[in-house]
Amino acid sequence: MSTMPQGAECYARSPQFTHENVPAKLTGVHTTKAGVWARLIVEDGEIVYTSIRDNYALRLQPGEPHLIEPQEEHFVEFAKPGAFHLEFYKLPVLENLEWLETSQDE
């Protein structure tokens, strides 16, 4: 399974989605953005997460968050009515690139 990179920061959270209001773009094949990890959190019911890239499906329930890697092609569907939300993480942007350039020259 994937792990969140050290230092990744949560920068956004989706609204709560239910079987009644989940957007079609989430139930269709899509990807996360480059440099963005998503954490799928089931609040109630059961979600099936399918990774197209890695060719597997997981049944997720409350207490079983799943990490989605950047640009991972996937889709979700409800196995049982319920609710879920997503948290989005990215690594902070370096404020001062001179430090990086200097440390690489040493």
Secondary structure as UniProt FT lines:
FT   TURN            6..7
FT   STRAND          9..13
FT   STRAND          17..18
FT   TURN            19..21
FT   HELIX           24..27
FT   TURN            34..35
FT   STRAND          37..51
FT   TURN            52..55
FT   STRAND          56..60
FT   TURN            62..63
FT   STRAND          66..68
FT   TURN            70..71
FT   STRAND          74..90
FT   HELIX           97..105
//
